[in-house]
Amino acid sequence: MARPHPHHFAYTMLPQLVWRRPVAVHRELADPLLARELLLYIWDKAAESLAPRERVPARGLHLSWHKVAGRATALLQLPAPQAIGEAHLVAIVYHDLEPNPDNQSHIPHEDEDDDQDADSDEAMPRYFLLEATLGRSPEEAGTPTMLGELRGEQYRHHGAGPPAGRPDTTGRFLQALADLLGPLPDEVPFMRIVRG
C-alpha cells in the first residue's frame, strides 16, 4: 500500500497547485531557489496531518528541466517508492511556456493576469507519473512501472513504463512521453525535395 505522504504530494497537492496557478508555478519552478522552496513547502504540507512516523524525508526530491517533443518539461525525481501506487518520477509538460534560461523570474505588472488562459484546456500543463507497479520485466533488469497521467479528476494509464532503478530510466521515461505527445501541431516536418 502506498505511503500517504509521497502519494498525497504527487497525486493531490502538486497537481492541484500546478493546475490552479500554471503560470505562477512555472515561473517558480524555473528559478532554482524558488523551486527548492516551493517543492519543500509542498512536501511538508503533504505530511501536515500525518503522524510523525508516517512522514517521509524529502531525500531524493530533485527537479530538472528538459525539452520533450518541443515542450518545456519540469521533471521531478521523488524519494524512492516503497510500494505500488507511489511515483518514481513526475513530469509537468508545458505546451506554450519555455523554461527561463537565465533563471530569472518574471514579475508580472499590475495589469497582467497571473492566471492567464488558466481555463483553457490547451494552456493547462499535462501531468505525468512513472509509477511503481506489480509484475516482472523478464527481459530487462529493474522494477516494473506504469506510465500514468492525471487530468483534473481523471486518471489514465498509458501502458507499461520503462523499468525503474536503471541509469537510463529517466531518459526512457522522457522518450516515452515524447512518443506519447508527438510533435507540436505547428511544427512543420522537414521535407527535402529531390530533383531527378
C-alpha positions in Angstrom: 0.0 0.0 0.0 1.3 3.5 -0.9 2.6 5.6 1.9 0.3 8.6 2.4 3.0 11.3 2.4 4.6 10.8 -1.0 1.2 9.7 -2.5 -0.5 12.9 -1.3 2.4 15.0 -2.6 2.5 13.5 -6.1 -1.2 12.7 -6.7 -3.0 15.6 -4.9 -1.1 18.6 -3.6 1.3 19.2 -6.5 -1.1 18.6 -9.4 -3.8 20.8 -7.8 -1.3 23.6 -7.4 0.1 23.2 -11.0 -3.4 23.4 -12.5 -4.7 26.2 -10.2 -1.8 28.6 -10.9 0.0 27.3 -14.0 1.9 30.5 -14.9 3.0 31.3 -11.3 4.1 27.7 -10.6 6.0 27.5 -13.9 7.8 30.8 -13.0 8.7 29.5 -9.6 9.9 26.1 -10.9 12.1 27.9 -13.5 14.0 29.6 -10.7 16.3 27.1 -8.8 15.9 28.8 -5.4 12.2 29.4 -5.6 11.7 25.8 -7.0 13.5 24.3 -4.0 11.5 26.4 -1.6 8.2 25.6 -3.3 8.8 21.9 -3.5 9.9 21.5 0.1 7.0 23.6 1.2 4.5 21.4 -0.7 6.4 18.3 0.6 5.9 19.4 4.2 2.3 20.4 3.6 1.6 17.0 2.3 2.6 15.5 5.6 0.9 18.1 7.8 -1.9 16.0 9.1 0.2 12.8 9.4 1.7 11.2 12.4 5.4 11.7 12.7 6.1 8.0 11.9 4.2 8.4 8.6 6.3 11.3 7.4 9.0 10.6 4.7 12.2 12.7 4.4 12.5 14.7 1.1 15.8 12.9 0.4 16.0 12.3 -3.3 13.5 15.1 -4.3 15.1 16.7 -7.3 13.9 19.0 -10.2 15.4 19.3 -13.7 14.2 20.9 -16.9 14.0 19.1 -20.3 12.6 19.6 -23.8 10.2 16.9 -24.6 8.8 16.8 -28.1 9.3 20.6 -28.3 7.7 21.3 -25.0 9.3 22.6 -21.8 9.0 19.9 -19.1 9.7 20.1 -15.4 10.9 16.6 -14.3 10.7 15.8 -10.6 12.6 12.8 -9.2 10.8 11.7 -6.0 12.1 9.8 -3.0 12.4 6.1 -3.9 8.9 4.4 -3.8 8.4 1.6 -1.3 5.0 0.4 -2.6 2.8 0.3 -5.7 0.8 3.5 -6.1 3.9 5.7 -5.4 5.7 7.6 -8.2 9.3 7.4 -9.2 9.1 10.5 -11.4 6.6 13.3 -12.2 6.7 15.3 -15.5 4.9 18.6 -15.8 4.6 19.3 -19.5 4.0 22.9 -20.6 2.7 23.4 -24.1 3.4 27.0 -24.6 5.9 28.1 -21.9 9.6 27.9 -22.0 11.9 27.5 -19.0 13.7 30.7 -18.3 17.3 30.1 -19.3 18.7 32.9 -17.2 16.9 31.5 -14.1 15.3 35.0 -13.6 11.8 35.2 -12.6 9.4 37.4 -14.4 7.4 39.6 -12.1 4.0 40.5 -13.7 2.8 44.0 -14.0 -0.3 45.0 -12.1 -2.4 44.8 -15.3 -1.1 41.3 -16.2 -3.3 38.4 -15.2 -1.2 35.8 -13.4 -3.5 33.0 -14.3 -3.9 34.0 -18.0 -5.5 31.2 -20.0 -5.8 29.1 -16.9 -9.3 27.9 -18.0 -8.1 27.0 -21.5 -7.5 23.2 -21.7 -4.7 23.8 -24.1 -2.9 26.1 -21.7 -3.1 23.7 -18.8 0.1 21.7 -18.2 -0.1 17.9 -18.6 0.9 15.9 -15.5 2.5 12.5 -16.0 3.8 10.0 -13.5 6.1 7.0 -13.7 4.5 4.7 -11.1 5.7 1.7 -9.2 3.6 -1.3 -10.1 3.5 -5.1 -9.7 4.9 -7.5 -12.2 8.2 -8.6 -13.7 10.3 -7.5 -16.6 12.0 -10.7 -17.6 13.9 -9.1 -20.5 15.3 -6.2 -18.5 16.7 -5.5 -15.1 14.8 -3.0 -12.9 11.4 -2.8 -11.3 8.2 -2.6 -13.3 6.5 0.7 -13.8 3.3 2.2 -15.4 3.0 5.5 -17.2 0.1 7.4 -15.8 -1.5 10.8 -16.3 -3.7 13.0 -14.1 -6.0 15.5 -15.8 -8.3 17.1 -13.2 -10.3 14.4 -11.6 -9.5 11.9 -14.3 -6.6 9.3 -14.1 -5.4 7.5 -17.1 -2.9 4.7 -17.7 -0.8 4.9 -20.9 0.7 1.4 -20.6 3.9 0.0 -19.2 6.7 2.4 -18.5 10.5 1.8 -18.6 11.9 -0.3 -15.7 12.9 1.8 -12.7 16.2 1.7 -10.9 18.3 1.8 -14.0 20.7 4.5 -15.2 18.5 5.0 -18.3 15.1 5.1 -16.6 14.8 8.9 -16.7 15.8 9.2 -20.4 13.5 6.3 -21.4 10.6 8.0 -19.4 11.2 11.3 -21.3 11.3 9.4 -24.6 8.1 7.6 -23.8 6.5 11.0 -23.1 7.8 12.3 -26.4 6.3 9.4 -28.2 3.0 9.8 -26.5 2.8 13.6 -27.1 4.0 13.6 -30.6 5.3 16.8 -32.4 3.8 20.2 -31.7 0.9 20.9 -34.1 2.6 23.9 -35.6 5.9 22.1 -36.2 6.4 21.5 -39.9 8.1 18.3 -40.7 11.4 18.6 -42.6 10.9 17.9 -46.2 13.7 17.5 -48.8 12.9 17.9 -52.4 15.0 15.8 -54.7 15.0 16.6 -58.4 15.7 13.8 -60.8 
